[in-house]
Amino acid sequence: MTTEEKDILIKDLSARLPYGVKCNVSGIYNKLTLKGIKYNKAVFAALDVYIDDVKPYLFPLSSMTNVQSKIFKNLIRTPYCIPEFVDWLNVHHFDFRGLLKKGLAIDATGLNIY
């Protein structure tokens, strides 16, 4: 992963954290089974997790429902709505930075994780 890709991913994840973004963290299962410890939040926090190992589950913009699409269109027509617009996309876990295309995220369409 390039430095530019890491920066994009860190910025994206930072903005999504308040909204409960879910991520796949590669290598965690293997580290836990090697140590023989059951998963819990304290164990996860104690493990060394690098940004290279993290891929958020996001939805492509093309997967918006009709209702979401109407809300989205109304938001972008409102003057000075950029913060609300970005927050709305983050709340609904849409990929607007192109992470899916770059292989930095996992397509959550049909996974029923949110």
JOKA-V741708 format. One record per residue. N is the residue number from 1. RES is the residue in three letters. SS is DSSP state (H for helix, E for strand, L for the rest). BURIAL is + if it has 16 or more other C-alpha atoms within 10 Angstrom, else -. Layout:
[[N RES SS BURIAL] [N RES SS BURIAL]]
This chain:
[[1 MET L -] [2 THR L -] [3 THR H -] [4 GLU H -] [5 GLU H +] [6 LYS H -] [7 ASP H -] [8 ILE H +] [9 LEU H +] [10 ILE H -] [11 LYS H -] [12 ASP H +] [13 LEU H +] [14 SER H -] [15 ALA H -] [16 ARG H +] [17 LEU H -] [18 PRO H -] [19 TYR H -] [20 GLY L -] [21 VAL L +] [22 LYS L +] [23 CYS E -] [24 ASN E -] [25 VAL E -] [26 SER L -] [27 GLY L -] [28 ILE H +] [29 TYR H -] [30 ASN H -] [31 LYS H -] [32 LEU H -] [33 THR H -] [34 LEU H -] [35 LYS H -] [36 GLY L -] [37 ILE L -] [38 LYS L -] [39 TYR L -] [40 ASN L -] [41 LYS H -] [42 ALA H -] [43 VAL H -] [44 PHE H -] [45 ALA H -] [46 ALA H -] [47 LEU L -] [48 ASP L -] [49 VAL L -] [50 TYR L -] [51 ILE H -] [52 ASP H -] [53 ASP H -] [54 VAL E +] [55 LYS E +] [56 PRO E +] [57 TYR E +] [58 LEU E +] [59 PHE E +] [60 PRO E +] [61 LEU H -] [62 SER H -] [63 SER H -] [64 MET L -] [65 THR L -] [66 ASN H -] [67 VAL H -] [68 GLN H -] [69 SER H -] [70 LYS H -] [71 ILE H -] [72 PHE H -] [73 LYS H -] [74 ASN H -] [75 LEU H +] [76 ILE H -] [77 ARG H -] [78 THR L -] [79 PRO L -] [80 TYR L -] [81 CYS L -] [82 ILE H -] [83 PRO H -] [84 GLU H -] [85 PHE H +] [86 VAL H -] [87 ASP H -] [88 TRP H +] [89 LEU H +] [90 ASN H +] [91 VAL H -] [92 HIS L +] [93 HIS L +] [94 PHE E +] [95 ASP E +] [96 PHE L -] [97 ARG L -] [98 GLY L -] [99 LEU H +] [100 LEU H +] [101 LYS H -] [102 LYS H -] [103 GLY L -] [104 LEU L +] [105 ALA E +] [106 ILE E +] [107 ASP E +] [108 ALA L +] [109 THR L -] [110 GLY L -] [111 LEU L -] [112 ASN L -] [113 ILE L -] [114 TYR L -]]
